[in-house]
Amino acid sequence: MTGRRLAVWILSALFGVAGAFGIVFAFRTTFERFSYASALLVFLALGSLAFIWLDYFLKTSYLRR
């Protein structure tokens, strides 16, 4: 269970980082022009979305049913 819970945190964080970088590069901009606050919000939004689905698929029960 601990390994799966750790995997949920790590994978969701990686998904958030990859999504933030992907969006910045898809719009052909920089983090300075995109704003660090906006990049943080994208990271949190995508990471949270990944966290919810990883919790469901890996059955870690962070989110109660």
C-alpha positions in Angstrom: 0.0 0.0 0.0 2.8 2.4 0.9 4.5 1.8 -2.5 1.3 2.5 -4.4 0.6 5.7 -2.4 4.1 6.9 -3.1 3.6 6.1 -6.8 0.4 8.2 -6.8 2.2 11.2 -5.5 5.2 10.9 -7.7 3.3 10.1 -10.9 0.8 12.9 -10.4 3.6 15.4 -9.7 5.4 14.3 -12.9 2.2 14.5 -14.9 1.7 18.1 -13.6 5.2 19.1 -14.4 5.0 17.6 -17.9 1.7 19.2 -18.5 3.0 22.6 -17.5 6.0 22.4 -19.7 3.9 21.0 -22.5 1.5 23.9 -22.4 4.2 26.5 -22.2 6.1 25.0 -25.2 2.9 24.3 -27.1 2.1 28.1 -27.1 5.8 28.8 -28.0 6.3 31.1 -25.0 8.5 31.2 -21.9 7.7 30.8 -18.2 8.4 34.5 -17.8 5.9 35.5 -20.4 3.4 32.8 -19.4 3.8 33.8 -15.7 5.1 31.5 -13.0 1.7 31.8 -11.2 -0.1 30.5 -14.3 2.4 27.6 -14.7 1.8 26.7 -11.0 -1.9 26.7 -11.5 -1.6 24.4 -14.6 0.7 22.2 -12.6 -1.7 22.0 -9.7 -4.8 21.4 -11.9 -3.2 18.6 -14.0 -1.5 17.1 -11.0 -4.8 17.0 -9.1 -6.6 15.4 -12.1 -3.9 12.8 -12.3 -4.0 12.2 -8.6 -7.7 11.5 -8.6 -7.5 8.9 -11.4 -4.3 7.3 -10.1 -6.0 7.0 -6.7 -9.0 5.2 -8.4 -6.9 2.9 -10.6 -4.3 2.0 -7.9 -6.9 1.7 -5.2 -4.9 3.7 -2.6 -8.1 5.0 -0.9 -6.9 8.5 -0.4 -10.2 9.7 -1.6 -13.1 8.0 0.1 -15.9 6.6 -1.9 
